[in-house]
Amino acid sequence: MPEGASDNPVLVEVTRGGIVESRHRGAFAVTHASGRLLLAMGDVETPIFPRSAVKAMQALPLVESGAADAFGLGNDELAVACASHSGEAIHVAAVRSLLAKAGLDESLLACGAHWPLSEEAARELFRGGSSPLPVHNNCSGKHAGILATSVHLGFEVRGYEQPEHALQIMIERVISEICGVALAQSPMGVDGCSIPTWAVPLRALAQGFARFGAGKGFTTERKVAAERLRRACHEAPALVAGAGRLDTIILRGVGPPVFVKGGAEGVHCAAFPELGLGLALKVDDGTKRGAEHVLCALIGAIIPAASSPLAERLSGRIRNWKGLQVGEIRASAKLIAAAAETLHPS
């Protein structure tokens, strides 16, 4: 648990039988691309690991370097390079296509193997008597993109996941510039897929997403690259996550007004390009349930029109195995009041 997390406010409550059964504490920041903090709750200054939430930023060198054009990558390949995918057939095909266009073999993937996040895909793999491969790893698209960029720039492909690799140093610099932090001086960890992950305060992460969406302070090349990656994710939302998963639902249902990407351990981020805003949140207990409800509540406050495609999520209905509603998950009264007053004042 991050330092100061025990003092974070309750952001989400889960009820059953008329009483609160569980509570999710956490913190979030909403900032303007200029750095102006619009709304914050909890500790937004202590660095946290964004994990997979920054995959689109990690993919910027793929476009900025010219690798995407050199290898003729389309929306599917660019979207899967930003993805935490479910290991469905479309995801595996997109990763293999990206690698093939760069003249690479999937044996080079250093992400490790795990069963597909999609239950259906995992069962199909099991029924066929197969074991999962690295290409089924939810991060394999990111790894394929890093490999392709390394080939294009003439970097050694072996060891691309190590922090001292030339491309990892480049990615560290890119994220540092976007978020306005010196990652070289920040705590570094190793992500589940073996790629370095650097700790960033939520406030800086939110500003980074605001800048990623608005292009504020970017060179022309970086602004174009960010727009291209966001457009690919909106054109191919199923590639970014998968069937029934929230990032895909939001990208498809809300569209270009918001770009979202989740990370592990209760982290979720969003950019609002037309408004020049960014959002970063972390739920202390690391649960997806808590993080996703905070995300939906804040998106609904920032873009009221988004409440329609997110209606089922915002309803918060909790059903048992028989389909009966037995409780609800809801944003805390403090979060609702703060968001209503600050993000959508009357």
C-alpha positions as CSV (number, residue, x, y, z in Angstrom):
1,M,0.0,0.0,0.0
2,P,1.5,3.4,-1.0
3,E,2.7,5.7,1.8
4,G,-0.2,7.8,3.0
5,A,-2.8,5.4,1.5
6,S,-4.3,4.6,5.0
7,D,-5.5,8.2,5.1
8,N,-7.1,8.1,1.7
9,P,-10.9,8.7,1.7
10,V,-13.6,6.1,0.9
11,L,-14.3,6.5,-2.8
12,V,-16.7,3.5,-3.3
13,E,-19.1,1.7,-1.0
14,V,-20.6,-1.8,-1.6
15,T,-24.0,-2.5,0.1
16,R,-26.0,-5.6,0.9
17,G,-29.2,-5.8,2.9
18,G,-29.3,-2.0,3.4
19,I,-25.9,-1.7,5.1
20,V,-22.4,-1.0,3.8
21,E,-20.6,-4.4,3.4
22,S,-17.3,-3.2,1.9
23,R,-15.4,0.1,1.3
24,H,-12.8,1.0,-1.3
25,R,-10.4,3.8,-0.3
26,G,-8.2,5.5,-2.8
27,A,-7.1,8.7,-4.4
28,F,-7.5,10.4,-7.8
29,A,-6.5,13.6,-9.5
30,V,-8.1,15.5,-12.4
31,T,-5.8,18.1,-14.0
32,H,-5.7,20.4,-17.0
33,A,-2.9,19.9,-19.5
34,S,-1.4,23.2,-18.2
35,G,-0.9,21.5,-14.8
36,R,-3.8,23.2,-13.1
37,L,-5.3,20.8,-10.5
38,L,-9.1,20.8,-10.9
39,L,-10.0,18.1,-8.3
40,A,-8.2,15.7,-6.1
41,M,-9.1,13.4,-3.3
42,G,-6.6,11.5,-1.2
43,D,-2.8,11.5,-1.6
44,V,-2.0,12.4,-5.2
45,E,1.7,13.3,-4.6
46,T,3.1,10.0,-3.4
47,P,4.5,8.0,-6.4
48,I,2.6,4.9,-7.5
49,F,3.3,2.4,-10.2
50,P,1.0,3.1,-13.2
51,R,1.7,-0.3,-14.7
52,S,-0.2,-1.0,-17.9
53,A,-2.0,2.4,-17.8
54,V,0.9,4.0,-19.7
55,K,1.1,1.5,-22.6
56,A,0.0,4.2,-25.1
57,M,2.9,6.4,-23.9
58,Q,5.3,3.4,-24.2
59,A,4.0,2.9,-27.7
60,L,4.9,6.5,-28.8
61,P,8.4,5.6,-30.1
62,L,6.8,3.0,-32.4
63,V,5.1,5.8,-34.3
64,E,7.6,8.7,-33.6
65,S,10.6,6.6,-34.9
66,G,8.9,5.9,-38.2
67,A,8.7,2.2,-37.5
68,A,4.9,2.1,-37.8
69,D,5.0,3.5,-41.3
70,A,8.1,1.5,-42.3
71,F,6.3,-1.7,-41.4
72,G,2.9,-0.6,-42.7
73,L,1.1,-1.1,-39.4
74,G,-2.6,-0.6,-39.3
75,N,-5.1,0.3,-36.6
76,D,-5.3,-3.3,-35.3
77,E,-1.6,-3.5,-34.8
78,L,-1.3,-0.1,-33.2
79,A,-4.2,-0.7,-30.9
80,V,-2.8,-4.0,-29.7
81,A,0.5,-2.3,-29.1
82,C,-1.4,-0.1,-26.5
83,A,-3.4,-3.1,-25.2
84,S,-3.9,-5.2,-22.1
85,H,-5.7,-7.7,-24.3
86,S,-7.8,-10.8,-23.4
87,G,-5.9,-13.3,-25.5
88,E,-8.8,-13.8,-27.9
89,A,-8.2,-14.9,-31.5
90,I,-8.3,-11.4,-32.8
91,H,-5.6,-10.3,-30.3
92,V,-3.3,-13.2,-31.0
93,A,-3.7,-12.5,-34.8
94,A,-2.9,-8.8,-34.4
95,V,0.2,-9.5,-32.3
96,R,1.5,-12.0,-34.8
97,S,0.7,-9.7,-37.7
98,L,2.7,-6.9,-36.0
99,L,5.7,-9.2,-35.5
100,A,5.5,-10.6,-39.0
101,K,5.5,-7.2,-40.6
102,A,8.6,-6.4,-38.7
103,G,10.2,-9.6,-39.8
104,L,10.2,-11.0,-36.2
105,D,9.3,-14.3,-34.6
106,E,7.1,-14.6,-31.5
107,S,9.9,-16.7,-29.8
108,L,11.5,-13.3,-29.1
109,L,8.7,-12.2,-26.8
110,A,10.0,-11.8,-23.2
111,C,6.7,-11.3,-21.5
112,G,6.2,-14.8,-20.3
113,A,3.0,-16.8,-20.8
114,H,-0.3,-16.9,-19.0
115,W,-3.8,-18.2,-19.7
116,P,-5.9,-15.8,-21.8
117,L,-7.9,-13.3,-19.6
118,S,-10.9,-14.3,-21.7
119,E,-12.5,-17.4,-20.1
120,E,-13.9,-18.4,-23.5
121,A,-10.4,-18.2,-25.1
122,A,-8.8,-20.0,-22.2
123,R,-11.3,-22.8,-22.4
124,E,-10.9,-23.1,-26.1
125,L,-7.1,-23.4,-25.7
126,F,-7.5,-26.0,-23.0
127,R,-10.1,-28.0,-25.0
128,G,-7.6,-28.1,-27.8
129,G,-5.0,-29.6,-25.5
130,S,-2.7,-26.5,-25.9
131,S,-0.9,-24.5,-23.2
132,P,-0.7,-20.7,-23.3
133,L,2.2,-19.1,-25.2
134,P,3.7,-15.6,-24.6
135,V,1.6,-14.3,-27.4
136,H,-1.5,-15.0,-25.2
137,N,0.0,-12.7,-22.5
138,N,-2.1,-9.5,-22.2
139,C,1.1,-7.4,-22.7
140,S,2.3,-9.2,-25.8
141,G,1.2,-6.4,-28.1
142,K,3.3,-3.9,-26.2
143,H,6.3,-6.2,-26.4
144,A,5.7,-6.7,-30.1
145,G,5.7,-2.9,-30.6
146,I,8.9,-2.5,-28.6
147,L,10.6,-5.3,-30.6
148,A,9.5,-3.7,-33.9
149,T,10.8,-0.3,-32.8
150,S,14.1,-1.8,-31.8
151,V,14.5,-3.5,-35.2
152,H,13.7,-0.3,-37.0
153,L,16.2,1.7,-35.0
154,G,18.9,-0.9,-35.3
155,F,18.9,-1.8,-31.6
156,E,19.7,-5.3,-30.3
157,V,16.4,-7.2,-29.9
158,R,17.6,-9.6,-27.2
159,G,17.3,-8.1,-23.8
160,Y,14.8,-5.4,-24.9
161,E,12.9,-5.8,-21.6
162,Q,15.9,-4.7,-19.5
163,P,16.0,-1.2,-18.1
164,E,19.5,-0.5,-19.6
165,H,18.2,-1.4,-23.1
166,A,18.4,1.7,-25.5
167,L,14.6,1.6,-26.1
168,Q,13.7,1.3,-22.5
169,I,15.9,4.4,-21.8
170,M,14.0,6.1,-24.7
171,I,10.6,5.1,-23.2
172,E,11.7,6.4,-19.8
173,R,12.6,9.8,-21.3
174,V,9.3,10.0,-23.2
175,I,7.2,9.3,-20.1
176,S,9.4,11.7,-18.1
177,E,8.8,14.5,-20.6
178,I,5.0,13.9,-20.8
179,C,4.4,13.7,-17.1
180,G,7.0,16.3,-16.1
181,V,8.9,14.0,-13.7
182,A,12.4,12.7,-13.7
183,L,11.8,8.9,-13.8
184,A,15.5,8.2,-13.6
185,Q,15.2,9.5,-10.0
186,S,11.9,7.7,-9.3
187,P,11.4,4.2,-7.8
188,M,11.6,1.5,-10.5
189,G,9.9,-1.9,-10.3
190,V,9.5,-4.8,-12.7
191,D,6.1,-5.2,-14.2
192,G,4.3,-8.6,-14.5
193,C,5.5,-8.8,-18.1
194,S,9.2,-8.1,-17.1
195,I,9.2,-4.5,-18.5
196,P,10.4,-1.7,-16.2
197,T,7.7,0.3,-14.5
198,W,8.5,3.7,-12.9
199,A,6.5,5.2,-10.1
200,V,4.7,8.5,-10.8
201,P,2.5,10.7,-8.5
202,L,-1.2,10.6,-9.5
203,R,-1.2,14.3,-10.0
204,A,1.7,14.1,-12.6
205,L,0.1,11.1,-14.2
206,A,-3.1,12.9,-14.7
207,Q,-1.3,15.8,-16.3
208,G,0.5,13.4,-18.5
209,F,-2.7,12.0,-19.7
210,A,-4.1,15.5,-20.3
211,R,-1.1,16.3,-22.4
212,F,-1.3,13.0,-24.2
213,G,-4.9,13.9,-25.2
214,A,-4.5,17.6,-25.9
215,G,-0.9,17.5,-27.3
216,K,0.0,20.5,-25.1
217,G,3.8,21.0,-25.1
218,F,4.3,18.3,-27.6
219,T,6.4,18.6,-30.8
220,T,4.4,18.3,-34.0
221,E,5.7,14.7,-34.4
222,R,4.7,13.6,-30.9
223,K,1.2,15.3,-31.2
224,V,0.6,13.4,-34.5
225,A,1.8,10.2,-33.0
226,A,-0.4,10.5,-29.9
227,E,-3.4,11.3,-32.1
228,R,-2.7,8.3,-34.3
229,L,-2.5,5.9,-31.4
230,R,-5.7,7.2,-29.8
231,R,-7.5,7.0,-33.2
232,A,-6.3,3.4,-33.6
233,C,-7.7,2.5,-30.2
234,H,-11.0,4.1,-31.0
235,E,-11.2,2.5,-34.4
236,A,-10.3,-0.9,-33.0
237,P,-11.6,-0.8,-29.4
238,A,-11.9,-4.6,-29.2
239,L,-8.1,-4.9,-29.6
240,V,-7.4,-2.7,-26.6
241,A,-9.0,-5.0,-24.0
242,G,-11.7,-7.4,-25.2
243,A,-15.3,-8.5,-25.1
244,G,-17.1,-7.3,-22.0
245,R,-14.1,-5.4,-20.6
246,L,-14.5,-1.8,-19.5
247,D,-11.8,-0.1,-21.6
248,T,-13.4,-1.6,-24.8
249,I,-16.9,-0.6,-23.6
250,I,-15.8,3.0,-23.0
251,L,-13.7,3.5,-26.2
252,R,-16.6,2.1,-28.3
253,G,-19.5,3.6,-26.4
254,V,-18.2,7.1,-25.6
255,G,-15.8,7.5,-28.5
256,P,-13.1,10.1,-29.1
257,P,-14.1,12.5,-26.3
258,V,-12.3,10.1,-23.9
259,F,-9.3,7.8,-24.1
260,V,-9.0,5.3,-21.2
261,K,-6.4,2.7,-20.1
262,G,-6.3,0.6,-17.0
263,G,-3.4,-0.7,-15.1
264,A,-2.9,-3.4,-12.5
265,E,-3.5,-3.0,-8.8
266,G,-6.4,-0.6,-9.0
267,V,-5.0,2.0,-11.4
268,H,-7.0,3.6,-14.2
269,C,-6.3,6.7,-16.3
270,A,-8.2,8.7,-18.9
271,A,-7.6,11.6,-21.2
272,F,-10.3,14.0,-22.4
273,P,-8.7,15.6,-25.6
274,E,-11.5,18.1,-26.3
275,L,-11.4,19.4,-22.7
276,G,-7.7,19.3,-22.2
277,L,-8.2,17.2,-19.1
278,G,-6.5,14.1,-17.6
279,L,-7.5,11.7,-14.9
280,A,-5.5,9.3,-12.8
281,L,-6.7,7.1,-10.0
282,K,-5.7,4.3,-7.7
283,V,-7.8,2.3,-5.3
284,D,-5.7,1.3,-2.3
285,D,-6.8,-2.4,-2.2
286,G,-5.9,-2.9,-5.8
287,T,-9.3,-4.1,-6.9
288,K,-10.6,-3.6,-10.4
289,R,-14.1,-3.4,-9.0
290,G,-13.4,-0.2,-7.0
291,A,-11.2,1.4,-9.6
292,E,-13.7,0.9,-12.5
293,H,-16.6,2.3,-10.5
294,V,-14.6,5.5,-9.6
295,L,-13.6,5.8,-13.3
296,C,-17.2,5.6,-14.5
297,A,-18.4,8.0,-11.9
298,L,-15.8,10.6,-12.8
299,I,-16.2,10.2,-16.6
300,G,-20.0,10.6,-16.1
301,A,-19.3,13.8,-14.2
302,I,-16.9,15.2,-16.8
303,I,-18.9,14.1,-19.8
304,P,-22.6,13.9,-18.9
305,A,-23.4,12.4,-22.3
306,A,-21.2,9.4,-21.3
307,S,-23.7,8.4,-18.7
308,S,-25.9,6.7,-21.3
309,P,-23.3,4.1,-22.7
310,L,-22.1,3.6,-19.1
311,A,-25.6,3.3,-17.6
312,E,-25.3,-0.3,-16.6
313,R,-22.0,0.2,-14.9
314,L,-23.2,3.4,-13.2
315,S,-26.3,1.7,-12.0
316,G,-24.1,-0.3,-9.6
317,R,-26.5,-3.3,-9.4
318,I,-25.0,-6.3,-7.8
319,R,-26.8,-9.6,-8.6
320,N,-26.4,-13.1,-7.2
321,W,-26.0,-16.3,-9.2
322,K,-29.8,-16.4,-9.7
323,G,-29.9,-13.0,-11.1
324,L,-31.5,-11.3,-8.1
325,Q,-30.3,-7.8,-7.2
326,V,-28.8,-8.2,-3.7
327,G,-26.9,-4.9,-3.3
328,E,-25.2,-2.1,-5.1
329,I,-21.8,-0.6,-5.6
330,R,-21.8,3.2,-5.5
331,A,-19.5,6.2,-5.4
332,S,-19.2,7.7,-2.0
333,A,-21.3,10.8,-1.2
334,K,-18.1,12.8,-0.8
335,L,-16.9,11.8,-4.3
336,I,-20.3,12.6,-5.9
337,A,-20.5,16.0,-4.2
338,A,-17.0,17.0,-5.1
339,A,-17.3,15.9,-8.7
340,A,-20.7,17.6,-9.1
341,E,-19.4,20.9,-7.7
342,T,-16.1,21.0,-9.4
343,L,-16.4,19.1,-12.7
344,H,-19.9,19.9,-13.7
345,P,-21.0,22.9,-11.7
346,S,-24.5,24.2,-12.1
